[in-house]
Amino acid sequence: MTAAGVIAEYNPFHLGHAWQLAQTRAVLGEDTALVCVMSGHWVQGADCAIADKWTRAGLALRGGADLVLELPTPWALSSAESFARGGVGLLEATGVVKFLSFGSECGNLDQLSEAARILDNPDYRLKLKEALARGLSFPAARQEAAGCSCLSTPNNNLGVEYLRALNALGSAIQPMTIPRRGAGHGASSAAGGFASATQIRRLLREGQAGQAALWLPRGSLEALGAPSSLAWAERAVLARLRTMTAADWALLPDHGAAEGLPDRLLCAARQALSLEEFYSLAKTKRYTHARLRRLALSAFLGIGADRPNLPPYVRVLGLNRRGQALLREMKTACTLPILTKPAQAKALTGPARQVFGAECRCTDLYGLCFPTPRPCGLEWTSSPVVVP
């Protein structure tokens, strides 16, 4: 069976995502099985997912996916490089995925591959260091050092990181890119029949569900239910930040200790009366808003810099009949433990057990992001979604 992988957040799954899956099958054949590695309850933009991961996995399955695997939080809530490395690492570990499909603004695999080659060249690191020393922000310094215009857009940028991850892992998975259509990433208005996930989340959280429904597959609104919001957990996050020492900040991923960032974060946390004020107090040209958000959320969730290089297990969030057939192939081909039931996590040892324990904590804290908090322990009581 031909299998293609997709790495995504599906926050939420919308018409643009369904179009990408359909286009992937149009290229590779209608019998192609689609394996989606999806972020769990916390996403790269340092926010809580709009709905729980099992709900989102079910919507992805109804929208064209066959098997949905979880990208654990330490990789989902990280830079584009680590996010890509974690997702590609899981697809590689399955032993059955032959293609990696991703969206890009340029739709040109050769152009993206050239950018990946440049970023892996030692000369790039020297140029990047020089640009950062002049006070440029990391995104601006990165684009200047690489000299690649394609790095100025988010999906091109992430696509380049997928290609770098494939190269770093020596993977035989073949990349393919689907040109993005409609609204760009983070756009505040729809275009070409599609809206961005950012706009859809905004509409849902502002109570404009009817407008959001225009850009979602039929039945999505009912499945999604009441949207989550980090605003419900803001004081809990601030409470954690106020108790952090500089040494605690220095234990987080991408901590910037060599640049003196922990001391700046310590001062900001003790002055801020809101998360937005914390970001404002800590932000400089060098420290982007996204980086500060990830640091704050990592502190709240207890995610340290000591994570393994790659996810240490494969966890199934949902599947359909074709996904079940592919899963049977994976049981002999996969190089990592496969979790299809929560109880199987009890057999994990070492780093795998630690990562699963961290995921349980992250899900318990995710439960605070609703008007009525959800109970702890859902990781141990929630089984994969099965769609006929």
DRENBA-834999 format. One line per 5 residues: number of its first residue (from 1); their letters; for each residue y, x, z of C-alpha. Coordinates in steps of 0.2 Angstrom, whole numbers. Layout:
N
NUM = a = Y X Z ~ ...
# end
This chain:
388
1 = mtaag = 0 0 0 ~ 17 7 -5 ~ 29 7 10 ~ 47 10 11 ~ 58 13 27
6 = viaey = 75 7 31 ~ 85 13 47 ~ 97 0 53 ~ 105 -9 68 ~ 104 -27 61
11 = npfhl = 118 -32 73 ~ 116 -45 67 ~ 105 -46 51 ~ 116 -53 38 ~ 116 -57 19
16 = ghawq = 121 -39 14 ~ 105 -33 24 ~ 94 -46 15 ~ 102 -40 -2 ~ 97 -22 2
21 = laqtr = 79 -26 6 ~ 78 -36 -10 ~ 85 -23 -20 ~ 73 -10 -13 ~ 59 -21 -18
26 = avlge = 66 -24 -35 ~ 65 -5 -38 ~ 49 -1 -30 ~ 39 -17 -33 ~ 37 -34 -25
31 = dtalv = 22 -28 -16 ~ 31 -15 -6 ~ 30 -16 12 ~ 47 -13 21 ~ 47 -4 38
36 = cvmsg = 63 -6 47 ~ 68 6 61 ~ 80 -4 71 ~ 91 0 86 ~ 87 -9 102
41 = hwvqg = 99 -17 114 ~ 113 -3 113 ~ 120 3 96 ~ 129 18 89 ~ 146 10 90
46 = adcai = 144 11 109 ~ 142 -7 112 ~ 129 -20 117 ~ 119 -28 102 ~ 125 -45 98
51 = adkwt = 108 -52 103 ~ 92 -45 110 ~ 81 -34 100 ~ 67 -46 98 ~ 78 -60 91
56 = ragla = 86 -48 79 ~ 69 -41 74 ~ 63 -59 70 ~ 78 -62 59 ~ 75 -46 50
61 = lrgga = 57 -52 47 ~ 63 -68 40 ~ 75 -59 29 ~ 63 -48 20 ~ 56 -34 33
66 = dlvle = 38 -33 36 ~ 37 -22 51 ~ 51 -18 64 ~ 50 -3 75 ~ 62 2 88
71 = lptpw = 74 17 88 ~ 75 21 107 ~ 92 20 115 ~ 95 39 117 ~ 95 41 98
76 = alssa = 102 24 94 ~ 117 28 105 ~ 121 45 98 ~ 131 54 84 ~ 126 50 65
81 = esfar = 116 66 65 ~ 105 62 80 ~ 104 44 75 ~ 97 49 58 ~ 86 62 65
86 = ggvgl = 78 49 77 ~ 76 36 63 ~ 68 48 50 ~ 57 56 63 ~ 49 39 67
91 = leatg = 47 35 49 ~ 39 52 46 ~ 27 49 61 ~ 20 33 54 ~ 11 42 41
96 = vvkfl = 12 28 29 ~ 30 27 23 ~ 33 35 6 ~ 51 31 3 ~ 68 30 13
101 = sfgse = 80 17 6 ~ 98 17 12 ~ 115 9 7 ~ 129 20 2 ~ 147 17 -5
106 = cgnld = 144 30 -20 ~ 126 25 -24 ~ 124 42 -31 ~ 109 52 -23 ~ 113 68 -32
111 = qlsea = 131 68 -25 ~ 124 64 -7 ~ 111 78 -9 ~ 124 91 -13 ~ 134 86 2
116 = arild = 118 88 13 ~ 115 105 6 ~ 133 111 10 ~ 132 104 28 ~ 116 115 30
121 = npdyr = 124 130 23 ~ 130 143 37 ~ 147 145 29 ~ 150 127 33 ~ 149 130 52
126 = lklke = 162 144 51 ~ 174 133 41 ~ 171 119 53 ~ 175 130 68 ~ 191 136 60
131 = alarg = 197 118 56 ~ 193 112 74 ~ 203 127 81 ~ 218 121 71 ~ 217 105 81
136 = lsfpa = 209 93 68 ~ 199 79 73 ~ 180 81 70 ~ 179 69 55 ~ 194 77 47
141 = arqea = 188 95 51 ~ 171 90 44 ~ 177 84 28 ~ 189 99 25 ~ 175 111 29
146 = agcsc = 163 103 17 ~ 175 99 3 ~ 165 83 -1 ~ 175 67 -4 ~ 159 57 -1
151 = lstpn = 160 61 18 ~ 175 50 20 ~ 165 34 20 ~ 153 29 34 ~ 138 24 24
156 = nnlgv = 139 39 13 ~ 141 50 28 ~ 125 42 37 ~ 116 44 20 ~ 119 62 20
161 = eylra = 113 64 38 ~ 96 55 32 ~ 94 68 19 ~ 98 82 31 ~ 85 75 43
166 = lnalg = 72 74 29 ~ 75 92 24 ~ 75 98 42 ~ 58 89 45 ~ 50 95 29
171 = saiqp = 46 77 25 ~ 38 71 9 ~ 47 54 10 ~ 57 51 -5 ~ 75 45 -3
176 = mtipr = 83 32 -13 ~ 100 24 -11 ~ 106 6 -15 ~ 125 5 -19 ~ 134 -6 -6
181 = rgagh = 141 -22 -12 ~ 155 -33 -4 ~ 165 -29 12 ~ 164 -11 18 ~ 158 -5 35
186 = gassa = 170 -12 48 ~ 180 -23 36 ~ 189 -37 44 ~ 187 -49 29 ~ 173 -53 17
191 = aggfa = 172 -47 -1 ~ 160 -50 -15 ~ 150 -63 -6 ~ 146 -52 9 ~ 155 -49 26
196 = satqi = 153 -34 37 ~ 143 -35 53 ~ 159 -30 62 ~ 168 -46 56 ~ 153 -57 59
201 = rrllr = 152 -51 77 ~ 170 -54 80 ~ 169 -71 73 ~ 154 -75 84 ~ 162 -68 100
206 = egqag = 178 -78 96 ~ 169 -94 95 ~ 170 -96 76 ~ 152 -98 73 ~ 154 -109 58
211 = qaalw = 164 -96 49 ~ 151 -83 54 ~ 137 -94 47 ~ 144 -92 30 ~ 138 -73 29
216 = lprgs = 121 -76 38 ~ 104 -81 32 ~ 100 -100 35 ~ 95 -103 53 ~ 102 -87 60
221 = lealg = 115 -95 72 ~ 102 -105 81 ~ 91 -90 84 ~ 105 -79 89 ~ 111 -90 103
226 = apssl = 126 -86 114 ~ 133 -68 109 ~ 133 -54 121 ~ 149 -44 126 ~ 152 -28 135
231 = awaer = 167 -37 143 ~ 154 -46 155 ~ 148 -29 161 ~ 165 -19 161 ~ 167 -18 180
236 = avlar = 150 -12 182 ~ 153 2 169 ~ 170 6 177 ~ 161 7 194 ~ 149 20 187
241 = lrtmt = 163 30 179 ~ 173 31 195 ~ 158 39 204 ~ 155 52 191 ~ 159 70 195
246 = aadwa = 164 83 182 ~ 146 90 184 ~ 139 73 181 ~ 149 72 165 ~ 143 89 159
251 = llpdh = 125 82 160 ~ 128 69 146 ~ 124 71 127 ~ 139 79 117 ~ 148 82 134
256 = gaaeg = 160 95 128 ~ 159 105 143 ~ 164 121 134 ~ 180 112 129 ~ 185 106 146
261 = lpdrl = 181 88 142 ~ 172 83 158 ~ 188 87 169 ~ 198 76 157 ~ 185 62 158
266 = lcaar = 185 63 177 ~ 204 61 178 ~ 204 47 166 ~ 190 38 175 ~ 200 39 192
271 = qalsl = 215 32 184 ~ 209 18 172 ~ 209 0 176 ~ 199 -5 160 ~ 188 3 148
276 = eefys = 201 3 134 ~ 213 12 146 ~ 200 25 150 ~ 198 28 131 ~ 217 29 129
281 = laktk = 219 42 144 ~ 205 53 138 ~ 208 53 119 ~ 215 67 110 ~ 214 73 91
286 = rytha = 199 82 96 ~ 190 69 105 ~ 187 53 94 ~ 187 36 101 ~ 169 34 96
291 = rlrrl = 163 50 105 ~ 172 44 121 ~ 164 27 120 ~ 147 34 118 ~ 150 46 133
296 = alsaf = 155 31 144 ~ 141 21 139 ~ 128 35 141 ~ 135 37 159 ~ 133 19 163
301 = lgiga = 115 19 156 ~ 110 35 163 ~ 106 44 147 ~ 106 63 149 ~ 107 77 136
306 = drpnl = 89 82 140 ~ 81 69 128 ~ 67 76 117 ~ 71 81 99 ~ 63 66 92
311 = ppyvr = 57 49 98 ~ 40 52 107 ~ 31 35 103 ~ 32 21 90 ~ 36 4 97
316 = vlgln = 33 -12 87 ~ 46 -25 89 ~ 40 -37 76 ~ 29 -39 61 ~ 22 -52 48
321 = rrgqa = 5 -52 39 ~ 9 -38 27 ~ 16 -28 42 ~ -1 -31 51 ~ -10 -24 37
326 = llrem = 2 -9 37 ~ 0 -7 56 ~ -19 -5 53 ~ -16 9 41 ~ -4 17 54
331 = ktact = -17 17 68 ~ -26 31 59 ~ -11 40 51 ~ 2 39 64 ~ 5 55 74
336 = lpilt = 13 47 89 ~ 6 34 101 ~ 9 16 95 ~ 14 3 107 ~ 10 -15 102
341 = kpaqa = 9 -22 119 ~ 21 -18 134 ~ 5 -14 145 ~ 1 1 133 ~ 17 10 139
346 = kaltg = 7 13 156 ~ -3 26 147 ~ 12 36 141 ~ 14 53 150 ~ 28 67 150
351 = parqv = 43 64 139 ~ 36 48 132 ~ 35 40 149 ~ 52 46 153 ~ 60 39 137
356 = fgaec = 51 22 140 ~ 57 22 158 ~ 75 25 152 ~ 73 10 139 ~ 68 -1 153
361 = rctdl = 83 3 163 ~ 94 1 147 ~ 87 -17 144 ~ 90 -21 163 ~ 108 -16 161
366 = yglcf = 109 -25 144 ~ 106 -41 154 ~ 123 -40 162 ~ 131 -42 145 ~ 130 -61 146
371 = ptprp = 140 -75 155 ~ 124 -78 165 ~ 115 -61 169 ~ 97 -60 162 ~ 83 -54 174
376 = cglew = 76 -37 175 ~ 59 -32 168 ~ 60 -39 151 ~ 53 -24 143 ~ 36 -27 152
381 = tsspv = 35 -46 148 ~ 41 -46 130 ~ 29 -45 116 ~ 32 -41 98 ~ 38 -55 87
386 = vvp = 25 -62 74 ~ 31 -71 59 ~ 18 -79 48
# end
